[in-house]
Every structure is written in structure tokens, then in C-alpha cells.
Amino acid sequence: MKLNLPAVFTGLVFATFVCQTPAAEPETVWLSSLDLTPIVQGWGQPQADKSVTGKPLSIGGKRFERGLGTHTDSIIRLQLNGGAEKFSAFVGVDDAATSDQATLSFRIIGDSKVLWRARGVKRGQPPRKVEVDLKGVKMLLLLADSRGSINFGHANWADAKFLVTGARPVIVGAPKEEAVILTPKPPRTPRINGARIFGVRPGHPFLFTIPATGDRPMTFAVDNLPAGLTVDSKTGQIQGRIEKPGTYRVTFRASNLLGDTWRPFKIVCGDTLALTPHMGWNSWYVWENHVTDKIMREAADAMVSSGMINHGYQYVNIDDCWSAKPGATDPTLIGEPRDEWGAVNSNPRFPNMKALTDYIHSKGLKAGIYTSPGPLTCAGHIGAYQHEAIDAQRFAEWGYDFLKYDWCSYRTVATNPSLTQLQWPYRAMGDLLRKQGRDIVLNLCQYGMGKVWEWGKEVGGHSWRTAGDLGGSFYGIPSALFRDGFDVYSGNELHKHGGPGGWNDPDYLLLGYLSNWKGQTVPTPLTPNEQYTHFSLWCLVAAPLIFSGDITRLDDFTLNILCNDEVIEVDQDPLGKPGRRVAIDGDLEVWARDMEDGSKAVGLFNRGEEPATVVAKWAELGLEGKRIVRDLWRQKDLGSCEGEFKAEVPRHGVVLVRLRAK
Ligand code: GAL
């Protein structure tokens, strides 16, 4: 009998011996004992055997010695490779969360199948028991999401453990995705892109550069240009002043050695600016407090050399940190904060603001600046408090075309603001800017307080941030793209308030290379599909398209996202009607936007962790009959559909289409 032989004799004998050993005792592996580094979550760090705030784990008054404290939205992706038998835990909101406003859902997905879920989980409820059979499961996802705001989404997986007989579970990161460029390059023949309408006030300096792709040299002309304007035939820059209010229908023309083209355009000389959402670049998410005159000039150069200007990008905007910083020791941040008349001075990093805006304007672009109604800006630099009028005048004299007006230290002025107090600084600045001799677009940055979308336009704003900083909450969590600013405060309501002259602003396009707050520039944490989602969603909701990554370091993939003219056309549609979510089924969402020509732009989104089929139903879109479907990212017709259009959408991805009657 083989069994009687000593195990050391031969390999074969040894193998036989092992085969006949009784099955190994299942081992308990605690979730919190694994390497937690790959976990992504909406706030803070996952905590082993503690709540996300570092307190003992506690749900509904019951304490747990072991478990994992996370914060919504969190994704724990575990590779099991069939080695685990069972997972068990108690889930709930940690008792130490200081508010019970969060409503959580927990989900367990094994190889694309939902194995367990709990919805409507709130603080104070008893822990919910989880027990799932994992036999044969290779990939397991433990997900915790918040409905509405992620605030106080302290999601506990208490007492969480695996019963393991084979390989131990390993927490892994998101699957790698290839950055696929979906959009064909623009033709070498001329093509006019971007907005089809532009607003200007009578008698104010006019600057608009015709955005056109195609080989250079290119020759530009405009038919029926109103009196007071001229076009530079080499650059396409239209300049001058229109004295007489009115709507001027003009025709832009562009030609090169390979062909020519034309496109109708409307100039509306009246009181309304920002007839389409602003397009441009802002320094904040890449340069933060390192911004300088040189960086801004290089940004303007790059907007031209990268070709972004040919797709309609216009504004080159400095964010915080250009004025003096009280108490700073860095000599480039100090200096007299104000001049002898009280007007704000720039710090030594910006030696000559007028020369800077002249430079930006010479490229056919517009210049933007930032301040706060409080004594200090968010980064502690001089703000406009009690100097609003003289500062507004100074911005105009310097030649700025855009002002972002933050909130920050205004909290020290209005500690518990009423609606009137919330509105006051913006109304005051809106009035002041209107009195200047040039058009200055006003962006309100107070994070959505007091439902700013309901009154932002009335107080003189041309766009208003709808929520806090996107960069602070979205890292690795694409659901933040959908939530921040879109339904955090008012359900799916914001679309009712944006429109020509005033737009909902869910913050900047976080693409390309961004600062990681340690002063290093790192690639956006969004996967390629999440980047398509980000840009598509911004266009569907008519958000300003302000890129805030490193504009001097644009790779082909980032440019492909930023510069697809058919997608930008959705954002810049002259009807100016923001889209909205028309259907939601778990992680699958359909968003739609009415276009001026009667067509509809429709985004089929998959927020889920696995590819899925998303269906856009005519009934939900308010359509009947046949529609021609054009894939906007691929710029390709997909044929015609009736009743519905469905597409396979990758994890966290989108299929963006335009549906036309013919
Ligand atoms: C924040 C604002 C950011 C950025 C920053 C500058 O309040 O939301 O977009 O401007 O201030 O300090």
C-alpha cells in the first residue's frame, strides 16, 4: 500500500500522500487584515478595526472589535480566485457620524452577479447581517454608496470575514483600461467649430476668434459684419466695438489650399453675455499656489499651439494666489497689498497685469482673474472686502474679461448668512462689473449655498458653482461626477435653472495632468472611460468647459477628449437648454438634452463595475418614430432605430449619441 511508504521516498509517493490528507480546516481571514491600499473611497482612508474617523466600530449601539471603517462611495475589489467559501459581516452607518443625513446602500457583487444588497441604511439602525456563499466566485466587490450627498457616509463592514480553504483573498485596484482614442482627426480642409452665437454689450471691446480646424495657412472672412468690427483675415480674430444694440446674423468663412467652408453665426449686441457656456482653461487644479505670469503666458501659447483655440476654447483664467499673501515669508508673495488709492496690487509673481492680458488678447484669447468677497481668498491672499468697487475697476483697467468670485473668508463677515446676505456680495459685484467699460463674465463660486442656481443669474452671475470642489471628492469615485452639482442639493432639478446668460457650473474638467497637492503633477485618476463620462456629462448639462489640467502637457488622448467638435457642439448648442437624467436603473442612467435643431443628444451611462447594456427608450425621451443615431465620440452614424436605442457600455463609461429625425 502506497500509504505505508515513508513520504520522502519519491515525488510520486509524496503526491499520493498529500492527496489522501483530510481537507484543510477552513481558515478565517479578516477583511481588515488584508492590504487595504487599493481601496478607493470618497473621503478619508479605510480604517482597520476602526470607523473611518478612527473611533471604535459601532452600529446601532453595538460595538465590534474587528471590521473595516470606510466612507462612501467606496469600492473594495477582491480577487478570490475560488479560494473563499463564505463572507460574513454586519453592515451599517457608524454611530460616530455626527449627522444622520446619510442614506446608504451596500452591495456585494460576485463575478458580475448581485449576491446581496441593503438599501436605505441610516445611522442608528441595527446592524444588518450579511452572509454570502462564495463557492467558485473569482472576483468580489464590496460596495457602499450614498444617495444624494456623500456627507457622513461612514460605512462599516463590521466583523467582516472570509472563510477560506484555498488562496487568501487579495484586495486589488480597478482593472486597467487602455486609453482608446475614439475620435477621428479633424479633416485637413477648413471646418468652423464651437459656439454659433456670441453676446456683447454695446460700445464695449469685442474679441472673438473664429474657431476653425484645417491646414494652415487659412484665410478668414465674415459676411455682413456689423459696423465697428473688423476681421483679421489671417488669424480669424474679430475685433472692434458695436455701438448699436441688435442681433446681427453674419456668415463666417474659412478657406485653405484644400477647400473652403462657411457657417452662419449670430452676434447679439445687448445686455446678455455668456450666451453659451464658457470654454477655457483655469490654473487651479494644476498650479494651485505656484501660479505666475510666465505660467499664464505659456498657457495662452499652449491654447493656440495645441489647437484648443480651434475648437472654441477662449478663456485663460488665473485662479487664486496672484495677490499678496499677508504673513507670507516667500518674497514672491509679499509686497504692498494695495496701492495708495486702495486698489489691489498683484504680487511679484505678476509684475504687470496689463501686459499679461495684452499678451493673452494678442493671441485672440480672453483673460480671467479671481478674488473673494472676504478679506482673504481661500488660499489666504488679499480679497476684495470693502474694496469691491476699486478692485472691479482695476480688473477692468487691467483688461480682464472674466472674474471668478469665491466665498471663503466672507464667512467671517456673514457668519450665519440669510439668503439676502448670501446674495449680497454677488449682487454688489454683478452691479459693479456691469458698470465697467468692458464685458466681464462673472462666475460665482460659493459651492451651491442657498440654491444659488435659483438666483445666480438675477444677481449678475453668468455661471455658478453648484457644489464644493470636484477635485476634493472625485478621486477614483466617478459617481461623484454624477452627484456633485447635479442632484446633491435638489434632486434632478438643476437643469431648470441654467440657460443662455447663466450656467450651472459643476467645476472644472479634471483631465490630463493635475496637481496631487504635494506639488507634483500626476495623471488624472480617472480611467479613460471615466474621462469620456466626465466630458459627456458636462456637455449634456451645458456646463462651462474649463480644463484645469496642465495645458502645456497634453497627450493625444486628453486632446481627443477635449477637442471632439461634435461633442462640444452639444455643450455649445444655441438653444442653451441643459439636459437632465431621464431614466435610471441601478447603475445605469440615460441623460438627454434637447438641441436647437430638434435633435436630441443622449448619453447612455454605466456607473457600474461591469460592462452592461443600457437602453434609451423613446418613451422616456419623448420621441416617436424612426431616428438616425450618430455616435458622437466616434463621429459615426450607427443606422436608424425605432422605439429604443441600446448599447453595450463599459464599466464607468458612456455611449453618447445624437438622435435626428433625418
Ligand atoms: C475654492 C474654490 C476653488 C479654488 C480655491 C482657491 O474655494 O472652490 O475652485 O478657486 O478656492 O483657493
Residues whose N, C-alpha, C, O or C-beta is under 5 A from the ligand:
A	BS01	GAL	W284 D319 D320 C378 A379 D406 D469
